[in-house]
């Protein structure tokens, strides 16, 4: 049961990242977080997935500080998903969908 749950979570993260990559590629509206990441990636000339990784890492570290560094396995997995999300966004941005 746990393996199935992990696989479904990873599949949905791939779809989530694919959706963000399509939004950025097609220039339709994004969430505030993705729009901020897109602006920063344009300013600093780095990939959008890398920028989103950096922003989410800053938010994650702030969250860990609020927990007074008492993190569980759930929080460690959350950080892994942050990295997977940014890598997958960069991966899907390589493809030309037009």
Secondary structure, 3 states (H helix, E strand, C coil): CHHHHHHHHHHHHHHHHHHHHHHHHHCCCCCHHHHHHHHHHHHHCCCHHHHHHHHHHHHHHHHHHHCCCCCCHHHHHHHHHHHHHHHHHHHHHCCCCC
